[in-house]
């Protein structure tokens, strides 16, 4: 289409590809949240935070205790009793009936259960790994709509690696579990938050024939080879060297899991880490002093000298035991519970949940379980459960799901508390709990724990804010979604970014802003994503950016239904970010929906306009009347003395009038009347026109203008504005 023109002038469209070629794609630097300001490291003295959310579960006889109130709880931070300033009870069992009505996607992240499927590749065989995938997929189907899930893998070469962050999108979790992100099976989509992995390549999971059409491996075979590359590097050495090699692997595992616990500390809420592993040899922990020497050891000149040189073989590794205790402590501090699943015991044949959950020594050993002691230790020390010989993981975890179905979210506002390491322990007591079990957040950090993962921790924290639809942030951002009639589900998303707040603290002449728009359906599925990097040369557009900002226009393809758009804008250099949300309804074809409409930007602010270019189908700019282009304004600020402002509306052809109703924030009607028509153009199906609206006579405050065709009973457009 020709370059759009504003009715009052010519807006400048930024060509992002050219600008980004000059700026590159700088790595994001994490911003420090207000309650964690300061350098990481040893912390002494007192610290102050604004609010702390404490999720609590009360369990009696394997069942959640329901019906408790705020008066039933007492909370201590350090040695000081705290006043409970907020209370909420979330029962996930009640959400199964109608997750949309319960607004699952709006639940606070602190009150939602987080399940991380962690596959240990260091001790796994291809067969056991495939069984573990099947077991995990069974469990996903049993999770509540309110639950969040993520997928990670561990290998000694790379440590723990998160393939998919905690997300409400079950399809993405399923894809990650089936493919482990294999490039043969997944068309990856860059998502800084890690909420989406990408999309499955067409029929890739079903294709067993050679991908070249002739002889050669299938896509599934190539994916398997890619996934198992990590395993090939871990092939066992000679048995005589395995003791030391396995011990080093176990130590690396303990360090890696400790790092994972530190990372997960940034995620609000209780985290259930489902460790699918064969563990590591129990003798590394307990030693094998009672075992007979092996044949090759008996041939040695001095077996006793070998044992004396490596006391770990006889008595277990004290260093490893210490590292495992540190691992457990890191998990507890991060509010993580580790549920260990011995995937060596997941068999193709065998009983289905015939045994009891308990200590490994109380279970009959039906198959080699060399890692049972280590797996049991991790579960026991973090308050989790150890599973062995369970083919149906969903049924095995049903007790955990049932017991944790009710979460009480307590909010406290502690004052300054002395702490040597920046960690404040919490204690929760429940009146009338009796012999019930209380599972609560064990503490909180007033400073981020030291480590090299601060950027990733910040990313996961921000992801939690997006998942619960928490608008705000340091970069002032607003969003709007407009369903385009006759566009077969095509939606225009508009994101408005305030330039001054984007540039606060920015250093340098080039700025790179990343804008990502997610469309969440009521069940939490991410139905569409649009992403754009906006590179700006401040030497050229700095004054305009500081004086107003930029507006991004992106296209989304959505099926009929209701959605919430959640837009994340971040300065990739400074790390400052903002989140905006907007409600959207996409009508079915042939069904009358709300009129597409927007306020037109009043004169006086010179916005930079950016069109999203990353999708395969560029958006045709919709806000036009004839050959004139309008710049939409999201929630504009109008003045009582301002005579009129313009509203862009698309109406059915032949419409003779528009009705406008102004409503206050409380829903009361402040004014009503017809809107005068201005310029209009169109075809036989629809017309685009400008209408005039006046805020004269309205008291200062927030309002909504509802617009519909005169005499229509269809839904009205709801346009927010403020009178100053």
N, C-alpha and C positions, 0 to 999 in steps of 0.2 A: 504494500500500500504506500501511497506517497507520504512524505514526512508530515506528521500531524502539525497543525497550527492552532495555537490558542486563539480564542476569539478576540483577546485583547493584545495579542502579540504572538511571537513565535517561540515556543519552548525549545530548549536545547535537549536533544536526546543523546545520552552518553553511550558510546559504543564500548561496551565492557571488554570485549575481546582485545581491542587495541590498547586500552588502558592497562589491562591486566598483563599484557605482554611486556609492558614497561615496568610494572611494579612487581611482577612475579607473584608467588603465593607464599608470603612469609608465614612462618610457623607462629601459632598463637601463643601468647604468654598469659599465664593464668592470672586472673585478678584475685586479690585477697578479699574475702568477704569481711564485712565490718566487724563481726565478732571474732575474727581470727587475725587481726592485723598484727604485724610484727614478723620478725625473722624466725624461721624454724630452728629448733635446736633445744638445748637445755633451758628450762624456764624456771625461774625462782620468783617468789613474791606472790602477789594476788592478781587475779584477772576478773574481768566483768563481762558477762554476756547479757543479751537482752532477754531472750526466752529460750527455754529448752523443752523439747517435746519428748515425753517418756512413754513409749508404748508398753503396755502391761497385759499379760495373759494370765488368768487364774484358772487352774485346772484341778478338778477333783474326780477321782475315779476314771480318768481318761476322758472326761467330758468337760467342756468349757463351762465356767460358772457365769450365768447370765443375770441381768437385772441389777448389777451393782451401780452405785451412784458415786459422785465425787466425794461425798461424806464418808464413804467406806475406805478411802485411801489416805495414806500418809507417806510423804516423800521427804527423804533427807539427802542433801547434797553436801558431801563431806560430813561434818558433824552437826550441820545446821538443818533444822526442820524448815521445810519450804511451804509456802502457801500455794495451793493449786489455783491457778488463775484461768485455766481452761480445761474442759472435759468433753470427751466425745466417745461414744461406744459404736463400734463397727462390727456387725455380724455378717460375715461373708456368706453364710448359709442362706440368709434372707435375700441375697443378691442374685441367686441362681434363677429365681422365678422371673424377674424382670430387671435385668441389669441396666437397661436404658432409663427406666423410671427412677432407679436408685442413683443415677448420675455417677456411675462407676468411675468414669474418667475424671471426675472432679474430686475424688477422695484424696485426702492428704497422704503424701508418700510415706510419712511416718507410721500411718496406721495400716499400710498395705504389706502383705507378706511378699518377700523377695526370695525367689528360688534361683540359685545359680548352679547349673549343671556343669560340673568340672570333671573333665576326662583326663586321667593321668596316663599319658602315653609312655612314661618312662619304664613301666613294668608290664605293659599290656601287650597281648598278642593280637593279631588281626581278628581272630575268632572271638576273643573276649571283647574286643572293641565293638564289633558288630552287635554282639548281644547287648552291650551297654547302650548302644544307640536305640535298639528296640525297646529296652526297658524304660529309657528316658521318654521316648515318644508316647508310651502308654500313660505315663504320669501326667504329661502335658494336658491330655484330654480330661483329666480329673481336677485340674486346678480351677479355682473360682475365677469369675470374671474380674474380680478386684485384684487378683494376684499379678505380680510382675515376674518375668522370668528372663534369664540371660544364659549365655553359653560361653564357656571358657575351656581352654586346653592347657595342659602343663607338659613340658619336656625339659630335660636338664639344659639343653643348649640355649633355649630362649626364656626359660622360666615360665610363669603363668602368663597366658595371653588371652585377653577377652575378645572373643569373636563377635559377640552380640551383647551390647549392654542391656541392662534391665529394661524391658519393654512390655507394653500391654498387647502388642500385636502377636497373636498366636501363630499366624502364618509365617512370620519372620522367625519365630522360635523353632517351628517345625522345619523350616528351610535350613537353619543353622545346625540343627541336630542331625538332619539327614545328610548334609554335605560337608560340614566343618568348614564352610567357606571355600570349597574347592573351585578353582577357576574353570574347571571343566564343566561344572554343573551350575555355577552361579554367575550371573551377570552383575558384578558388584556395582554398588551405588555409593559414592562417597557421602558419608554422613558423619559430621564431626562429633555428634553426640553418641553415635553408635546405636541409635534406636532402630535403624533398618540396615539390613545387610545388602539387599539388592533383590533381584528377582531370578527365579529359576529359568534357566535356558530352556527353550521350547522342547518338550519331550525328552529332555536329557536324562531324567530319572528312569525312563522306560526304554531308552535306546540301548540294546545289547548288541546291535550289529556294528561293524566297523564304521567309524565316523567319516572315513574317506570314501565310503561307498564300495570299497573293494576289500582287500585283506588288511588286517591291522586291528588294533585294540578298539574296543567300544568306549563311549564316553564314560560309562560307569567304571570300566576297568582303569582308564586313565585317572579318573578321580580317586579311585582306591589307591593307585600307586602314589599319587600326590599326597594323599593323607598319610600313607604309611612311610613316606620318606623319613619322617622323624623316627619311626620305629627301626628302620634299617640301620641307622647310625648307632642304635643302641644294642646291636647284636652282641651277645656275650663273648667275652674273651676266654682264654683257657681257664678251666675251673680253678687252677691254682692261684690265679690272679683275681678271681671273682670276689673274694672276701673284701679286699681293699676297694675294688671298683664299686661294688654294691654299697659299701659304707659311704663312699664319696657321693654317690647318687642320692642316698638317703639324706645326707647333710644338705645337698643342694635342694632337695625337695623341701626340707624343713625351712630353709632360708626363703625359697620361692613362695611357699605358703604364708610365711610371715609377712612378706611383701604384699601378698594378696590381701591379707587382713588389714594392713595399713591402708591399702587402696580403698577397700570397702568401707572403711570408717567414714568416708565422705558421703556415703549413701544413707539417707534417713530411713529408719525402720529396721525391723528384724530381718536379718539375712539368713536363709537356710542354704548352706552350701552342700550340695549333693555330690560327694566325692566318689566317682566311679573309678575304682582302682583295684589292682591286685596287691597293693601294699608293697612293703619290702620285708625281707627276711626277718622273722622274729628274733633270730639269734643275734642280729645286730643290736637289739635292745637288751636281750636277756643273756646273751652268750650261749655257748654250748659246752660248758665245762663237763657236763655229764655224758657227752657223746663220745663214742669210740673214735680214735684217730682213723682217718681215711687211709686207704692202702698206700697211696703215694706218700702220706705222712709217715707211715710205719717204716717205709724204706729209707727215710731220712736218717742221717747220722745222729741227729739230736732233735726229736720231737719236742722235748722240753724246752730247748733253746728257742724254737719257733714260737711256742706259746708265751715264753717270757718276753720275746721281742714284740709281740702284739697281744697285750692283755685284753684288747677288745674282743678277740675271738673267744676267750674263755668267759669273760664277765660282761660283755656288751660294751658299747661305746658310751662312756660318760658324757663326752662332748655331744653326741647325738641325742642322748636323753635330755641334756640341757637345752638343746636347740628345739626339741619337740615341746618342752615345757614353755619356751619362749613363743613358739608357734601358737600353742593353745591360748596363752595370755593375749597375744595380738588379736586372735579371733574373738576372744571374750570381750576385749575392750572395744572392738568394732561392732559389737552386738551381733556376732555371727555364731550360728550353731552349725556344726559339721555333722552331717549324716553320712556315714561311710557305707558304701555298697561294694562288697567283694565280688567283682565281676568274674573272677575265676570260678565262683560258685553259681553263676548264672548258667544253667545247663540247658541243653536242648530238650532233655527228658528229665523228668523228676517231679516231685510233688509240687503243688501250687500252694504256697503259703501254708505248709503243714506244720512248720516249727514255730517256736516262740522267739521273740526278740530278747536278747539277753547277753550276758558276758560270753566271750568266745569260749571260755573253758566249760561252760554249761551246755555247749552245743556239740552234738555228735559230728565228728569229722568224716564227711562222706567223700570228700575230694581234697586234693592238696590245697591247703590254705596257708601258704607260707607267710602271707602278710596279714593274717587275721589279728595278731596281737597289736601291730602298729595301727591298723584301722580302728580297732576297738578303743585304743588309747585316745586317738583324736576325737572320737565321738564322745567318749565318757568325759574327757576333760573340758569339753565345750557345751555339755548338756544335750548332745544329740543322741542318735540311735544308730546302732550297728546292725546291718542287714547282711545275712549270709544265706546262700542257697535259696534266694527268692527270685523265681523266674518272673513273677508279676510284681514289678516295683510299685505300680499304682495301688495294688491291694496292700502291699507291705507298708506303704506310706499313708494309707487311709487313716490309721490311728493318729499320726502326726497332723494330718489335715483336719481331722475331726476335733482334736484337742485344742488346736490353735485357731479355731473358727471365729472366736470373739476376741477383739482387741479393744482395750480401753486406752484412749490416748489422753494422757495427762500433760498439761502445760504448766511449767513453773517459771518463775522469773528470779533466779538467784542473784544475790549481790556479790561483791568481791569475796573470793574464797582463796585461802592460802593453798598453794600447790607447788611442789618441787619440780615436777616434770610437765606441768600444763594439763594433767588429767585429773578430773574431779570424779570420785566414785559416787554412785547413787545407791540409795537403799529405799525399797518400797515395802510397806506393810499394808495388809488388807484386813480390816475388821471382819471377823466372822469367817475367815478363810479356813479355820480349823486345820485339818490335815491336808488341805489342798496345797498344790504346788503353785508358787508365784514365779512367773518368768517375766523379767523386766529388763529394760536397758540398764546395763551395769554402770555406766558412767558416760562422761563426755569430755572432749578435748576443748580447752579454751584457746589452744594453738594447734595448728595441724602438726601431727607427729612428724619427726624428721624423716627425710627420705628423698629419693630422686623422682618420685611419681607425683609431685604436686600438680603438674599440669593435668595429668590424667584424673587425679582426684577431683580437681575443679570441674573437669568435663562431666564426670559422673554426678556431681552435685547439681550442676545446671540441668542435666538431663532429668533429674528428679523434679525440678521445678516445672519443666516443660510437661512432664507426664501428668502432673496434677493441675496443669493449666493456671499456674500462678503468674499473673501478669505483673510486670514491674522491672526493676533493674536500673542501672546507672544511665543507660542510653534510653532516652525517651522515645518510645515506639508505639505506633498505633497500627491497626490492621482492619481491613474490610474485605468481604467477599461478595461478589456480584454474580449471580447465576444468569447466564446469557440465554434468552429464549431462542429456541430453534437451533441451538448449538450442540445438541445431543450430549448434555452433561458438561459442556465447557464452562468453566468458571474463571473469572478474572479476580485474582487476589491482588490487593493493593496494600503495600507496606510503606508507611510514612516514618521516616527517620529524622529526628532532630539533629541538625549538624553540630550545634554547639556542645551538646552533651556527648556526642560521638567523639569529638576532638579533645575533650578535657583530658589533660595529662598526656596527650599525644606528642611525640617527638619526631621531627623529620618533615620533609616536604611531600612524602607520599603516604597515603593512607589506604588500607585495604579493609573493606567491610564485607563480611560474609552474611548473607541473608538466606535463611532456610524457612520455608513455610510447610507445615505438616497439616494434613486434613485428617482429624480423628473422627471416626464414627462413634455412635453411642456405646459400642462394645469395646472400644479401645483400639480397634484396628486402624492402622495408618493407611488410609485409602489412597493417598497421593502425597507426593513430596515435590517441591520445587526449590531449587538452590541456585544462588548466583553470587559470585564474587564480584565486588564492585571496587575497582581500582581508581583512585582519584589523585590527581596532581594538584596539590594545594597552591602551587605557584600560578596555576591557571584558573582553578575554580574555588580557591580557598575562601574568598569573600562571599561568594554565593552560598557555599556550604555552611559557613558560619552564620550567615544572615537568615537562612531557612533550613535547608537540609536536602535530602533526596527522597524521591518516591520510586519504589520498585513496582512494576506491573508484571505479574506472572500468570501463566495459564495452568489450570488444573483440570484434569478429566475425571469426573466423578459420576457415579451412578445416582439415580434419584434417591433422596433421603436427606437426613439432617446431619450436620457436621459441625465441628468446632475447628476453626483455623487457629493454629498456634504458630506465631512467627518469632524466630530467634534472630536477633541482629547482634553481631559482635565485631568489635575492632580487633582484628587478628594481631595487631602489634601491641596495643596496650592491654588487651584482654577485657576491656569494659564491654558490657552486654546489656541488652534489654529484651523483654518478652512481651508480646501483645497477643490478645485473643479476640476472636470475632465469631459470632454465630452465623450459620449459613444453612439455608434450605434449598435443595435442588429439586424442582418439580419433575414429575414424569412427563414424557411427551404427551401433548394433548390435554394436560391438566393445567388449569389456571393457577399460577403461583403469584407470589408477590411481584409487584412491578420492579424491574431493575431501576434503581435510582441512586443518585449521589448529589451532595452539595457540590457546587462549582467553587473552586478556590477564588476567594475575593482578591482584588488587585492589591499589590503591595509587597508580596513575598515572591521572590524569584527562585522557585524550586528547581533542582536538577532532576531530570526524569531518566529513569533507567528501565529498559525492557529486559526481562529474563530471556536468556539465549541458550540455556543449557539443555532444554527439552528438545525432543525431535520435532515437535510441532509448534512453531513460533506463534505467539498470541497476536491476533489481529486487534489492534487497538480499538476498543468499543465505544469510548466516550466521545462521540462525534455528532455533529449536526451538520449535514451537508459536507462541505469540505473544511469545516472548522472543527478543531479538536479542543475539548475541554479538559482542564486539569481538575480531577476530583479532590475534594477536601474531606478528610475524615474527622468527624466531630469538630467542626470549625468553631471558633470563638467569635460570636457576633456581638455587636454593640447595640444598645437600646436605641441610639440615635441613627443607626445605619438604616437608610430608607428601605432598600430591598437587597436580596441576594438571589442568586440563580440556583435552580435545581434541574439537573439533567435527568430525564426520565424516558424510558422506552415503553410505549403504550400500544395496544392493539390498533390497527389501522381504523380510522374513522372515529376514534374517541372524541367526544365533544366537550369533555370537562374533567377536571381533577379536583378531588376533595382532599383537604388537608386538615389534620387534627393534631394539635400540639398537646403533648402530655408532659406533666411534671414527673420528677423522679419517683414520686409515690404512686404514680398511675392515674392521678386525677387530671381531668381535662382543663387546660389553661386557655385554649382558644381553638376555634374551628372556623372553616370557611373555604370557599373555592380558591384555587390557585390560578392566576392569570397565565394564559399561554403566551409564549414568545415565539422565537423561531422554531420551525418544525420541518422535518423532511422524512421521507420513508418510501415504502413500496406497498404492495397489496397486502402484505402480512402484518407489518408493524411500522411504527413511526417513532423517530427519536425527536425529542423536543426539549426546549428550555421553558421552565415555568418560573414565575417570580414569587418570592416569599419575603414577608416582612416580620421582623422580630419586635416591631414597635409595640410598646405597651406591656411587654413581658418583663417581669422582675428578674434581677440577676439570679442565675442558677442553671442547673442542668435540665435539659428537655429532650424530648424525642418528637420528631415530625413524622406522622404516619400519612402516607400518600396512597390513594387508590383512585381508580377510574370512577367517575360519578355514577352512582347507581349500581356499582359492582359489589358483590358479597364476598369476593375473593380476599386473600390475605393482603395486608397493606405493607408497603415498604416502611421500614423503621429507620429513620436517619437521625443520629444523635447530634446535638449541638449544645453549646453553652452560651448564655447571655451574660455579658459583663457590664 
